[in-house]
Amino acid sequence: MRENSLKGVLLIGLTLLTAMMLLIFPLPRWVVWWRPLWVFLVLLFWMITLPHRVGIAAAWFVGLWVDLLTGSLLGQHALILSVIAYVVIKFQTPIRNLPFWQQTIFVFVITVVYLALQYWIMALAGMPPDTAKYWLPVLTTTLLWPWMSALLRDLQHRFSLPS
């Protein structure tokens, strides 16, 4: 049992670390606005699949790391990811049991909520984005959800992590 727990922590940690590396990976100027919300996607998957391991506290710590990596207002992503973690974990069972296409629609909606909360915090701080391109990650994040979900589910089964 302890070995399985260690494997789970390592797998979740490595997938989040990989997502954070993708978050700060340099991209050409024209692609930057299309960057998916990698950390959000990975965290969302683990909150839906293993809510007993990845909860609100984990979302808060991951959010702080995202704040530090991106140089955003300290606590901005921590707050947003904690709020989203609460909602996702509260409704984890119905979300998990949705057909895949409805789950993808849920990811679209929760991504819009994530970016809207981020926009609101940035506006309160006096730094709102000045372009409509701000909303492009909604598209790329939603389109990546099926592949990311399949990849992480495969890793979960390979490492024999219970759902």
Backbone hydrogen bonds, N-H to C=O, Kabsch-Sander energy under -0.5 kcal/mol:
donor,donor_aa,acceptor,acceptor_aa,energy
5,S,1,M,-2.0
6,L,2,R,-2.3
7,K,3,E,-2.4
8,G,4,N,-2.1
9,V,5,S,-2.2
10,L,6,L,-2.5
11,L,7,K,-2.7
12,I,8,G,-2.6
13,G,9,V,-2.6
14,L,10,L,-2.8
15,T,11,L,-2.4
16,L,12,I,-2.2
17,L,13,G,-2.4
18,T,14,L,-2.4
19,A,15,T,-2.1
20,M,16,L,-2.2
21,M,17,L,-2.0
22,L,18,T,-2.2
23,L,19,A,-1.7
24,I,20,M,-1.4
25,F,21,M,-0.8
31,V,28,P,-1.5
32,V,28,P,-1.2
34,W,31,V,-1.7
35,R,32,V,-1.4
38,W,36,P,-1.7
41,L,37,L,-2.5
42,V,38,W,-2.4
43,L,39,V,-2.7
44,L,40,F,-2.7
45,F,41,L,-2.3
46,W,42,V,-2.3
47,M,43,L,-2.3
48,I,44,L,-2.0
49,T,45,F,-2.7
50,L,46,W,-2.7
53,R,50,L,-1.7
54,V,50,L,-2.4
55,G,53,R,-0.7
59,A,55,G,-2.2
60,W,56,I,-2.3
61,F,57,A,-2.4
62,V,58,A,-2.7
63,G,59,A,-2.5
64,L,60,W,-2.1
65,W,61,F,-2.0
66,V,62,V,-2.3
67,D,63,G,-2.5
68,L,64,L,-2.3
69,L,65,W,-2.7
70,T,66,V,-2.4
71,G,67,D,-1.4
72,S,67,D,-1.0
76,Q,73,L,-2.4
79,L,75,G,-2.5
80,I,76,Q,-2.1
81,L,77,H,-3.0
82,S,78,A,-1.8
83,V,79,L,-2.3
84,I,80,I,-2.5
85,A,81,L,-2.4
86,Y,82,S,-2.2
87,V,83,V,-1.9
88,V,84,I,-2.9
89,I,85,A,-2.8
90,K,86,Y,-2.2
91,F,87,V,-1.8
92,Q,89,I,-1.1
95,I,91,F,-2.2
96,R,92,Q,-2.8
97,N,93,T,-1.8
98,L,95,I,-1.1
102,Q,99,P,-0.6
103,Q,99,P,-2.3
104,T,100,F,-2.0
105,I,101,W,-1.5
106,F,102,Q,-2.3
107,V,103,Q,-2.2
108,F,104,T,-2.1
109,V,105,I,-2.5
110,I,106,F,-2.9
111,T,107,V,-2.0
112,V,108,F,-2.0
113,V,109,V,-2.2
114,Y,110,I,-2.3
115,L,111,T,-2.6
116,A,112,V,-2.5
117,L,113,V,-2.7
118,Q,114,Y,-2.1
119,Y,115,L,-2.7
120,W,116,A,-2.5
121,I,117,L,-2.4
122,M,118,Q,-2.5
123,A,119,Y,-2.6
124,L,120,W,-2.4
125,A,121,I,-1.8
126,G,123,A,-1.2
127,M,122,M,-3.4
134,Y,131,T,-1.2
135,W,132,A,-1.7
136,L,133,K,-1.8
138,V,135,W,-1.5
139,L,135,W,-0.5
139,L,136,L,-1.0
140,T,136,L,-1.5
141,T,137,P,-2.7
142,T,138,V,-2.0
143,L,139,L,-2.6
144,L,140,T,-1.7
145,W,141,T,-1.1
148,M,144,L,-3.0
149,S,145,W,-3.0
150,A,146,P,-2.0
151,L,147,W,-2.6
152,L,148,M,-2.7
153,R,149,S,-2.4
154,D,150,A,-2.2
155,L,151,L,-2.2
156,Q,152,L,-2.4
157,H,153,R,-2.1
158,R,154,D,-2.6
159,F,155,L,-2.1
160,S,157,H,-1.2
161,L,156,Q,-2.7
